[in-house]
């Protein structure tokens, strides 16, 4: 978290959490469009089905380690970045789940008593 003297940390742009999580599939879509290749061609290069890649691009499927390594080989973008983006997306989605956040508060209360 970035802090500046006299500024509320919640009001610093780099500390803000987007209200809408960005699935890494959106970034894949932008990348392949910028390179002028199709999802079918990328899927073929990666050795996966078009359906699997399309599900990732549409945010219906997550990027796992195997997929991240295949993306690295096909696009030259480090696997670790894809996994980090997926982890951040997953974290943000879970934090938006009100019932889970209540459960988390309950667990923290119990842990604080111990």
C-alpha positions as CSV (number, residue, x, y, z in Angstrom):
1,X,0.0,0.0,0.0
2,X,1.3,3.4,-0.9
3,X,1.1,6.1,1.7
4,X,1.6,9.9,1.4
5,X,1.7,12.3,4.3
6,X,-1.6,14.0,4.7
7,X,-3.5,11.8,2.2
8,X,-6.0,9.1,2.9
9,X,-4.4,5.8,1.5
10,X,-7.9,4.8,0.2
11,X,-7.8,7.9,-2.0
12,X,-4.5,7.1,-3.8
13,X,-5.2,5.6,-7.2
14,X,-2.6,2.8,-6.9
15,X,-4.3,1.7,-3.7
16,X,-7.8,1.5,-5.2
17,X,-9.4,-1.9,-5.9
18,X,-11.4,-2.0,-9.2
19,X,-15.1,-2.5,-8.7
20,X,-14.9,-4.9,-11.6
21,X,-12.3,-7.6,-11.7
22,X,-10.5,-8.1,-15.0
23,X,-10.1,-11.7,-16.0
24,X,-6.7,-12.4,-17.6
25,X,-8.6,-13.8,-20.6
26,X,-9.4,-10.2,-21.5
27,X,-5.7,-9.5,-21.7
28,X,-5.2,-12.5,-23.9
29,X,-7.9,-11.3,-26.2
30,X,-6.3,-7.9,-26.4
31,X,-2.8,-9.4,-27.0
32,X,-3.9,-11.7,-29.8
33,X,-5.9,-8.9,-31.5
34,X,-2.8,-6.6,-31.3
35,X,-0.8,-9.4,-32.9
36,X,-3.4,-10.0,-35.6
37,X,-3.8,-13.7,-34.8
38,X,-7.0,-15.6,-34.1
39,X,-8.0,-17.6,-31.1
40,X,-8.1,-20.7,-33.3
41,X,-4.5,-20.1,-34.5
42,X,-3.3,-19.5,-30.9
43,X,-5.2,-22.6,-29.6
44,X,-3.6,-24.6,-32.4
45,X,-0.1,-23.3,-31.5
46,X,-0.7,-24.1,-27.9
47,X,-2.0,-27.6,-28.6
48,X,-5.3,-27.0,-26.9
49,X,-8.9,-26.9,-28.2
50,X,-10.4,-23.7,-29.4
51,X,-13.2,-24.2,-26.9
52,X,-10.8,-24.2,-24.0
53,X,-9.0,-21.0,-25.1
54,X,-12.3,-19.3,-25.9
55,X,-13.6,-20.2,-22.4
56,X,-10.5,-18.6,-20.9
57,X,-10.8,-15.5,-23.2
58,X,-14.5,-15.1,-22.1
59,X,-13.6,-15.5,-18.4
60,X,-15.4,-18.8,-18.0
61,X,-12.3,-20.8,-17.3
62,X,-9.2,-19.9,-15.2
63,X,-5.6,-20.0,-16.4
64,X,-3.8,-22.9,-14.7
65,X,-0.1,-23.6,-14.5
66,X,-0.1,-25.7,-17.6
67,X,-2.0,-23.1,-19.6
68,X,0.3,-20.3,-18.3
69,X,3.3,-22.2,-19.6
70,X,1.7,-22.8,-22.9
71,X,0.8,-19.1,-23.2
72,X,4.4,-18.2,-22.3
73,X,5.7,-20.5,-25.1
74,X,3.2,-19.1,-27.6
75,X,3.2,-15.4,-26.8
76,X,6.5,-14.9,-25.0
77,X,4.7,-13.5,-21.9
78,X,6.0,-15.1,-18.7
79,X,3.9,-17.8,-17.1
80,X,4.3,-16.3,-13.7
81,X,2.5,-13.1,-14.9
82,X,-0.5,-15.1,-16.1
83,X,-0.7,-17.0,-12.8
84,X,-0.4,-13.7,-10.8
85,X,-3.1,-12.1,-12.9
86,X,-5.4,-15.1,-12.4
87,X,-4.7,-15.1,-8.6
88,X,-5.5,-11.4,-8.3
89,X,-8.7,-11.9,-10.2
90,X,-9.7,-14.9,-8.1
91,X,-8.9,-13.0,-4.9
92,X,-10.9,-10.0,-6.0
93,X,-13.9,-12.2,-6.9
94,X,-13.8,-13.9,-3.5
95,X,-13.6,-10.6,-1.7
96,X,-16.8,-9.5,-3.5
97,X,-18.7,-12.5,-2.1
98,X,-20.5,-11.1,0.9
99,X,-21.3,-14.4,2.5
100,X,-17.7,-15.6,2.3
101,X,-16.5,-12.3,3.8
102,X,-18.9,-12.8,6.8
103,X,-17.5,-16.3,7.2
104,X,-14.0,-14.9,7.1
105,X,-14.9,-12.3,9.8
106,X,-16.2,-15.1,12.0
107,X,-13.0,-17.1,11.6
108,X,-10.9,-14.1,12.5
109,X,-13.0,-13.5,15.6
110,X,-12.5,-17.0,16.8
111,X,-8.7,-16.8,16.0
112,X,-8.4,-13.6,18.0
113,X,-9.9,-15.3,21.1
114,X,-7.4,-18.1,20.9
